[in-house]
Amino acid sequence: MRDFPGLHVSEIDGTDPIESYAAGKEAVDYVRQRRGPALIHAHVVRPYSHSLSDDEKLYKTAEEPRKKRIATRSPNFLYS
């Protein structure tokens, strides 16, 4: 995707509201200047499965407890 001509790409921590806001503002400014399209790739934590038939144990590691993994990247934990 980064090779697409004129595409502005930002890869960010989507659980950080300050970084997310800055990336969004930068992307909007880029597009409004008619410089091209923008893409924000935000890495986030999905605390629950997609559905009841989705077994997250098949693709999530058991190395770190689920609650700790969520809490350390949660905006509530970071900014409270």
Backbone torsions as a table, in degrees:
resi	resn	phi	psi	omega
1	MET	NA	-33.6	-177.2
2	ARG	-66.1	-18.7	179.8
3	ASP	-84.3	-5.3	179.7
4	PHE	-67.9	125.3	-175.9
5	PRO	-61.0	127.6	175.9
6	GLY	78.8	1.9	-179.3
7	LEU	-83.2	124.9	176.3
8	HIS	-91.6	118.6	-177.6
9	VAL	-116.6	129.4	173.9
10	SER	-122.0	129.4	175.1
11	GLU	-112.6	118.4	-170.9
12	ILE	-135.0	169.2	170.8
13	ASP	-85.7	104.9	-176.3
14	GLY	-69.3	-8.4	177.2
15	THR	-89.9	-3.0	178.7
16	ASP	-99.8	105.3	-175.6
17	PRO	-63.1	-31.8	-179.8
18	ILE	-70.5	-45.2	177.9
19	GLU	-65.7	-38.5	179.0
20	SER	-64.2	-44.1	178.5
21	TYR	-62.4	-45.7	-179.3
22	ALA	-61.9	-42.3	179.3
23	ALA	-65.9	-40.9	177.9
24	GLY	-63.7	-43.9	178.7
25	LYS	-62.9	-44.0	179.4
26	GLU	-62.2	-42.4	179.7
27	ALA	-66.0	-43.6	179.1
28	VAL	-63.0	-44.7	178.5
29	ASP	-60.2	-42.4	-179.8
30	TYR	-60.9	-46.2	-178.6
31	VAL	-70.0	-41.3	-179.6
32	ARG	-64.9	-25.2	176.0
33	GLN	-81.1	2.7	179.1
34	ARG	58.7	37.0	179.3
35	ARG	-87.9	-15.4	179.2
36	GLY	142.2	-174.2	179.4
37	PRO	-79.0	164.7	179.0
38	ALA	-133.0	146.3	179.1
39	LEU	-132.8	129.1	175.1
40	ILE	-111.9	117.8	177.3
41	HIS	-100.8	100.5	-176.1
42	ALA	-101.9	119.9	176.7
43	HIS	-82.5	123.2	-178.7
44	VAL	-131.2	166.0	176.1
45	VAL	-103.1	127.7	175.4
46	ARG	-98.0	107.1	-173.0
47	PRO	-71.8	-20.3	-176.8
48	TYR	-128.6	164.3	176.5
49	SER	-67.5	163.5	177.9
50	HIS	-64.4	-39.4	-177.9
51	SER	-154.9	178.2	179.6
52	LEU	-67.6	-24.7	180.0
53	SER	-87.9	-0.4	-178.4
54	ASP	-92.6	117.0	178.8
55	ASP	-98.0	98.9	-176.2
56	GLU	-67.4	-15.3	177.6
57	LYS	-65.4	-19.5	-179.5
58	LEU	-74.0	-23.2	-176.3
59	TYR	-132.4	-4.9	175.4
60	LYS	-104.2	140.6	-178.6
61	THR	-75.0	152.1	178.8
62	ALA	-97.0	5.4	-177.4
63	GLU	-61.2	-42.8	-176.4
64	GLU	-116.6	132.7	179.2
65	PRO	-57.8	141.8	-175.9
66	ARG	-56.4	-45.9	-177.6
67	LYS	-63.6	-39.1	179.4
68	LYS	-67.2	-40.7	179.8
69	ARG	-60.9	-40.0	-180.0
70	ILE	-73.5	-45.9	-174.7
71	ALA	-63.4	-38.8	-175.8
72	THR	-73.1	-17.7	178.6
73	ARG	-111.1	2.6	-178.1
74	SER	-77.3	133.7	175.5
75	PRO	-57.8	-30.4	178.3
76	ASN	-64.5	-35.7	179.2
77	PHE	-76.5	-42.4	-175.8
78	LEU	-70.6	-35.2	-172.2
79	TYR	-118.0	25.9	179.1
80	SER	-108.4	NA	NA
